Amino acid sequence: MGAVVLAAFWSAIWPYLLGALLLGGAAGGGWWLWRTDRLLRGGDRRWRHDEAVRAGHRTLAQVDAMTGTEFEEFVVELCRRDGCTDVRRVGGSHDNGADVRGCLPDGRSMVIQCKRYAPRSRIPSREVRDLLGAKVHFKADVAVFVATTYFSGPAERFAAENDVLAVHRDHLGLWNNGASLLSLSAVNGLGQGDRRHRQRWKETYE
């Protein structure tokens, strides 16, 4: 019975059936294209991130061998890898206490002081205070101190108490290996090692 009715009215309903099939096919094709695009974009982002990490990766021994300017450029590369914008090296004789300036991915402005010191050295608190002055001078939201060595106890405490992100040697290694700069703020003032770690460090570098 249904076949008879369909045959009787086929000339009237076939355009609607064809339109429905075409619409369904277009919708299915559109969804497939959208999902494929999402997968490709996601894979491309992951690939670009991995490539950026590999491109920016250096061993700490290689970092120690850099000049001061090369180290500043290295920090600029890491910032750009993390999605920071308008990042540029401004270090020089009249840098007003800032070696790198730019904006974090969330839009906050930042100033960075870079110190490529021998691993056996310590960052004194006066240098962290100078960076705090640069933060005020440039009206920046965030101050970051990146060093190839460790901070003295007073310098580390001063940084933590005044919201200066102190990236010491251990955290520089984490940042270099793919951790984001913002993730290091959660462990600011930590990670310079226990007594045995410091003893091994002294035996190696002193």
Solvent accessible surface area in square Angstrom, and as a share of the most:
residue,aa,sasa,rsa
1,M,185,0.83
2,G,55,0.53
3,A,76,0.59
4,V,100,0.57
5,V,69,0.40
6,L,83,0.41
7,A,76,0.59
8,A,72,0.56
9,F,120,0.50
10,W,123,0.43
11,S,89,0.57
12,A,59,0.46
13,I,57,0.29
14,W,109,0.38
15,P,63,0.40
16,Y,170,0.65
17,L,82,0.41
18,L,84,0.42
19,G,27,0.26
20,A,61,0.47
21,L,133,0.66
22,L,116,0.58
23,L,132,0.66
24,G,44,0.43
25,G,50,0.48
26,A,69,0.53
27,A,68,0.53
28,G,40,0.38
29,G,33,0.32
30,G,36,0.34
31,W,148,0.52
32,W,151,0.53
33,L,112,0.55
34,W,133,0.47
35,R,115,0.42
36,T,41,0.24
37,D,60,0.31
38,R,131,0.48
39,L,111,0.55
40,L,123,0.61
41,R,143,0.52
42,G,11,0.11
43,G,26,0.25
44,D,59,0.31
45,R,150,0.55
46,R,159,0.58
47,W,139,0.49
48,R,147,0.54
49,H,90,0.40
50,D,65,0.34
51,E,63,0.28
52,A,34,0.26
53,V,25,0.15
54,R,146,0.53
55,A,74,0.57
56,G,6,0.05
57,H,80,0.36
58,R,68,0.25
59,T,69,0.40
60,L,51,0.25
61,A,75,0.58
62,Q,98,0.44
63,V,1,0.00
64,D,36,0.19
65,A,86,0.67
66,M,25,0.11
67,T,76,0.44
68,G,38,0.37
69,T,68,0.40
70,E,88,0.40
71,F,1,0.00
72,E,21,0.09
73,E,75,0.34
74,F,4,0.02
75,V,0,0.00
76,V,2,0.01
77,E,74,0.33
78,L,0,0.00
79,C,0,0.00
80,R,140,0.51
81,R,30,0.11
82,D,33,0.17
83,G,39,0.38
84,C,10,0.06
85,T,79,0.46
86,D,99,0.52
87,V,7,0.04
88,R,91,0.33
89,R,89,0.32
90,V,49,0.28
91,G,16,0.15
92,G,49,0.47
93,S,108,0.70
94,H,165,0.74
95,D,30,0.15
96,N,87,0.45
97,G,19,0.18
98,A,0,0.00
99,D,7,0.04
100,V,0,0.00
101,R,68,0.25
102,G,6,0.05
103,C,36,0.22
104,L,5,0.02
105,P,69,0.43
106,D,85,0.44
107,G,54,0.52
108,R,103,0.38
109,S,35,0.23
110,M,2,0.01
111,V,1,0.00
112,I,0,0.00
113,Q,16,0.07
114,C,9,0.05
115,K,50,0.21
116,R,81,0.30
117,Y,66,0.25
118,A,36,0.28
119,P,17,0.11
120,R,145,0.53
121,S,40,0.26
122,R,85,0.31
123,I,0,0.00
124,P,32,0.20
125,S,24,0.15
126,R,145,0.53
127,E,27,0.12
128,V,0,0.00
129,R,120,0.44
130,D,87,0.45
131,L,0,0.00
132,L,41,0.21
133,G,41,0.39
134,A,2,0.02
135,K,41,0.17
136,V,108,0.62
137,H,105,0.47
138,F,41,0.17
139,K,175,0.74
140,A,12,0.09
141,D,79,0.41
142,V,22,0.13
143,A,0,0.00
144,V,1,0.00
145,F,0,0.00
146,V,0,0.00
147,A,0,0.00
148,T,1,0.00
149,T,0,0.00
150,Y,9,0.04
151,F,1,0.00
152,S,26,0.16
153,G,32,0.30
154,P,74,0.46
155,A,0,0.00
156,E,33,0.15
157,R,141,0.52
158,F,45,0.19
159,A,1,0.01
160,A,51,0.39
161,E,135,0.61
162,N,48,0.25
163,D,112,0.58
164,V,0,0.00
165,L,15,0.07
166,A,3,0.02
167,V,0,0.00
168,H,2,0.01
169,R,19,0.07
170,D,45,0.23
171,H,8,0.04
172,L,0,0.00
173,G,12,0.11
174,L,93,0.46
175,W,0,0.00
176,N,3,0.02
177,N,93,0.48
178,G,24,0.23
179,A,35,0.27
180,S,45,0.29
181,L,3,0.01
182,L,67,0.33
183,S,58,0.37
184,L,5,0.02
185,S,62,0.40
186,A,89,0.69
187,V,55,0.32
188,N,37,0.19
189,G,19,0.18
190,L,112,0.56
191,G,44,0.42
192,Q,25,0.11
193,G,31,0.30
194,D,78,0.41
195,R,197,0.72
196,R,179,0.65
197,H,52,0.23
198,R,95,0.34
199,Q,91,0.41
200,R,140,0.51
201,W,19,0.06
202,K,90,0.38
203,E,120,0.54
204,T,95,0.56
205,Y,73,0.28
206,E,137,0.62
